[in-house]
Amino acid sequence: MAKQTTITFETDSLLILHGGPSQRAWCRVCAAEGEMIALNNLGVMSNLEPPALDEWLNSSELHRFQAADGSWLICLNSLLARVQNARDR
């Protein structure tokens, strides 16, 4: 009798769409200059359920800052690191 092996592949994806210009700014948490994306211009499409997505956006892993005009900015480096951390778990 032949031996049977089952292989399962699991993938995750995250697509970040933003309208309007991003801006380079200093991220105090990263201690580096990076791209900042305005939260109100950010649409995130993923396989995450809305509660999980809210958890991501409110996570201390994402570096969020309030701009002078009152809008919220997210550090793109921290968002990408959060995605990588989720894949490694």
PAKOLNU-802234 format. One line per field, with one value per residue: residue in one letter; x, y, z of N, C-alpha, C, O, CB in turn. Coordinates in steps of 0.1 Angstrom, whole numbers, plus 5000, padded with zeros to 4 digits. Glycine has a CB too. Layout:
<sites>
type	a_...;
nX	X_...;
nY	Y_...;
nZ	Z_...;
caX	X_...;
caY	Y_...;
caZ	Z_...;
cX	X_...;
cY	Y_...;
cZ	Z_...;
oX	X_...;
oY	Y_...;
oZ	Z_...;
cbX	X_...;
cbY	Y_...;
cbZ	Z_...;
</sites>
This chain:
<sites>
type	m_a_k_q_t_t_i_t_f_e_t_d_s_l_l_i_l_h_g_g_p_s_q_r_a_w_c_r_v_c_a_a_e_g_e_m_i_a_l_n_n_l_g_v_m_s_n_l_e_p_p_a_l_d_e_w_l_n_s_s_e_l_h_r_f_q_a_a_d_g_s_w_l_i_c_l_n_s_l_l_a_r_v_q_n_a_r_d_r;
nX	5008_5006_5021_5006_5008_4998_4998_4994_4988_4989_4979_4983_4971_4974_4962_4970_4955_4958_4946_4955_4984_5011_5032_5065_5078_5090_5091_5085_5086_5099_5122_5131_5130_5101_5075_5043_5009_4978_4952_4925_4926_4931_4925_4919_4922_4917_4919_4911_4887_4863_4865_4890_4906_4901_4914_4940_4945_4942_4962_4992_5014_5012_5023_5009_5001_4990_4984_4992_4969_4949_4943_4948_4978_4995_5024_5040_5060_5057_5032_5038_5056_5039_5023_5042_5048_5024_5023_5044_5035;
nY	4988_5022_5051_5080_5115_5146_5179_5212_5245_5277_5310_5345_5378_5413_5442_5475_5505_5538_5571_5602_5621_5606_5613_5622_5618_5623_5595_5591_5567_5548_5561_5572_5586_5583_5570_5583_5577_5591_5583_5587_5586_5560_5528_5496_5464_5431_5397_5398_5399_5425_5432_5422_5437_5463_5459_5457_5483_5498_5488_5488_5483_5496_5527_5556_5590_5623_5648_5682_5694_5679_5654_5619_5601_5572_5553_5539_5520_5507_5495_5477_5461_5450_5434_5416_5404_5392_5372_5356_5344;
nZ	5000_4992_5006_5019_5017_5030_5022_5034_5026_5040_5036_5041_5035_5029_5018_5012_5006_4997_4994_4981_4990_5006_5035_5045_5076_5110_5130_5163_5178_5162_5160_5136_5103_5082_5060_5064_5067_5063_5084_5078_5050_5045_5034_5043_5032_5039_5050_5075_5101_5109_5138_5144_5127_5138_5162_5153_5143_5166_5181_5202_5187_5163_5152_5159_5153_5160_5137_5131_5120_5132_5122_5121_5118_5106_5110_5083_5084_5109_5104_5084_5098_5117_5101_5093_5117_5124_5104_5112_5135;
caX	5000_5014_5020_4999_5012_4990_5005_4985_4994_4981_4985_4976_4974_4969_4963_4969_4952_4956_4944_4962_4998_5017_5042_5076_5078_5098_5084_5092_5088_5109_5134_5136_5121_5094_5063_5032_4997_4967_4942_4912_4928_4936_4915_4927_4914_4924_4911_4908_4873_4863_4870_4905_4912_4901_4925_4953_4946_4943_4974_5004_5024_5011_5027_4999_5003_4980_4990_4988_4955_4940_4941_4957_4988_5001_5037_5039_5070_5051_5021_5044_5062_5027_5019_5052_5047_5012_5027_5054_5028;
caY	5000_5034_5061_5093_5127_5157_5192_5223_5258_5288_5323_5357_5389_5426_5452_5488_5515_5551_5581_5614_5620_5602_5623_5617_5625_5616_5586_5591_5554_5541_5570_5573_5592_5573_5574_5584_5576_5596_5573_5589_5582_5546_5517_5483_5452_5419_5386_5400_5403_5439_5433_5420_5449_5474_5456_5461_5498_5503_5482_5497_5480_5506_5540_5566_5603_5633_5658_5696_5696_5671_5641_5608_5595_5559_5550_5527_5510_5499_5487_5466_5452_5443_5424_5405_5397_5383_5360_5347_5337;
caZ	5000_4990_5017_5014_5024_5028_5024_5035_5025_5045_5032_5045_5026_5033_5007_5017_4996_5003_4984_4985_4992_5019_5038_5052_5089_5120_5139_5176_5183_5154_5160_5122_5094_5074_5054_5073_5060_5070_5087_5071_5036_5044_5033_5045_5028_5042_5054_5089_5104_5114_5152_5144_5121_5148_5172_5147_5142_5180_5187_5205_5177_5152_5157_5155_5158_5156_5130_5135_5116_5140_5116_5126_5109_5109_5105_5074_5088_5120_5099_5077_5108_5123_5092_5093_5130_5123_5096_5120_5147;
cX	5009_5011_5015_5004_5003_4998_4994_4993_4984_4987_4976_4980_4968_4972_4961_4967_4951_4955_4951_4976_5001_5027_5053_5076_5086_5088_5092_5095_5099_5122_5140_5125_5114_5082_5052_5019_4986_4956_4929_4914_4932_4924_4923_4917_4922_4914_4907_4893_4874_4868_4885_4912_4912_4912_4938_4955_4947_4955_4985_5015_5023_5014_5017_5002_4993_4988_4985_4973_4944_4938_4951_4966_4993_5014_5036_5049_5064_5039_5027_5050_5050_5023_5029_5051_5035_5015_5036_5047_5023;
cY	5012_5044_5074_5104_5139_5170_5203_5236_5268_5301_5334_5368_5402_5435_5466_5498_5528_5561_5594_5611_5614_5613_5616_5625_5617_5608_5586_5577_5546_5548_5571_5581_5581_5578_5573_5584_5582_5585_5575_5587_5568_5537_5505_5472_5440_5408_5387_5404_5417_5440_5431_5432_5461_5471_5459_5476_5504_5497_5491_5494_5490_5520_5550_5579_5613_5644_5672_5699_5688_5657_5631_5603_5581_5557_5537_5516_5501_5491_5475_5456_5444_5432_5413_5397_5388_5371_5351_5340_5324;
cZ	5000_5002_5012_5023_5020_5031_5024_5035_5031_5041_5039_5036_5032_5022_5013_5006_5003_4992_4990_4988_5006_5023_5046_5065_5099_5129_5152_5181_5176_5155_5146_5114_5085_5068_5064_5064_5068_5072_5080_5056_5034_5044_5034_5041_5031_5046_5069_5091_5110_5129_5152_5137_5130_5158_5166_5147_5156_5188_5191_5195_5165_5158_5151_5161_5153_5150_5135_5132_5123_5134_5122_5115_5114_5102_5096_5079_5099_5114_5092_5087_5115_5114_5092_5106_5130_5115_5104_5131_5143;
oX	5019_5000_5019_5004_5000_5003_4986_5002_4972_5000_4965_4990_4958_4983_4950_4975_4945_4962_4952_4980_4995_5031_5051_5075_5089_5079_5103_5105_5107_5133_5152_5114_5121_5078_5051_5019_4984_4952_4923_4903_4935_4915_4933_4907_4934_4902_4902_4888_4884_4876_4892_4923_4922_4918_4947_4965_4953_4957_4987_5025_5034_5009_5017_5006_4987_4997_4975_4967_4932_4932_4961_4961_4995_5015_5033_5046_5066_5037_5022_5050_5052_5019_5025_5052_5035_5010_5035_5053_5017;
oY	5013_5044_5078_5103_5141_5171_5204_5238_5268_5303_5332_5368_5401_5437_5468_5499_5530_5561_5596_5600_5618_5621_5607_5637_5605_5613_5581_5574_5539_5543_5570_5581_5571_5590_5564_5592_5578_5579_5565_5586_5564_5537_5503_5471_5439_5410_5378_5412_5421_5450_5438_5435_5468_5481_5465_5481_5515_5500_5501_5501_5491_5524_5553_5580_5611_5650_5672_5707_5689_5648_5635_5600_5580_5560_5527_5504_5489_5480_5464_5444_5432_5421_5401_5385_5377_5360_5338_5330_5317;
oZ	5008_5008_5001_5035_5009_5042_5015_5042_5028_5043_5041_5029_5039_5018_5019_4997_5013_4982_5002_4989_5016_5014_5053_5065_5096_5134_5152_5188_5182_5153_5145_5118_5081_5070_5072_5054_5080_5062_5075_5049_5023_5052_5027_5047_5026_5044_5074_5082_5116_5131_5159_5142_5131_5163_5173_5152_5157_5200_5183_5195_5158_5169_5139_5173_5142_5156_5143_5139_5120_5141_5128_5104_5127_5091_5101_5077_5099_5119_5093_5085_5118_5119_5093_5106_5136_5118_5102_5136_5151;
cbX	4990_5010_5034_4984_5027_4976_5016_4976_4998_4980_4985_4981_4968_4976_4954_4982_4939_4968_4929_4955_5005_5023_5036_5089_5064_5106_5081_5084_5074_5105_5144_5139_5128_5091_5060_5032_4994_4960_4939_4907_4939_4945_4906_4932_4910_4933_4917_4917_4866_4850_4863_4908_4904_4887_4924_4953_4933_4931_4979_5008_5022_4997_5041_4984_5017_4971_4987_4997_4954_4927_4943_4949_5000_4991_5048_5042_5083_5046_5013_5055_5069_5016_5018_5066_5045_5000_5034_5065_5018;
cbY	5000_5042_5063_5091_5131_5157_5194_5222_5262_5286_5324_5361_5387_5430_5449_5492_5511_5555_5584_5620_5632_5588_5634_5618_5628_5626_5572_5598_5546_5541_5565_5559_5603_5560_5564_5596_5562_5609_5572_5603_5591_5543_5518_5482_5453_5422_5373_5411_5393_5445_5423_5407_5453_5474_5440_5456_5503_5501_5470_5494_5465_5506_5543_5562_5608_5638_5657_5706_5695_5677_5642_5597_5604_5547_5549_5532_5516_5509_5496_5471_5461_5453_5430_5411_5407_5391_5365_5356_5346;
cbZ	5012_4977_5024_5014_5021_5036_5014_5048_5010_5061_5017_5060_5012_5047_4995_5026_4989_5012_4981_4998_4989_5020_5046_5045_5095_5128_5133_5186_5182_5139_5171_5117_5085_5083_5042_5082_5055_5063_5102_5073_5031_5057_5020_5059_5013_5055_5051_5095_5114_5114_5161_5136_5108_5155_5175_5132_5136_5188_5179_5219_5172_5146_5153_5159_5153_5168_5115_5129_5101_5141_5101_5133_5107_5105_5117_5060_5093_5131_5089_5067_5119_5126_5077_5092_5142_5117_5084_5125_5152;
</sites>
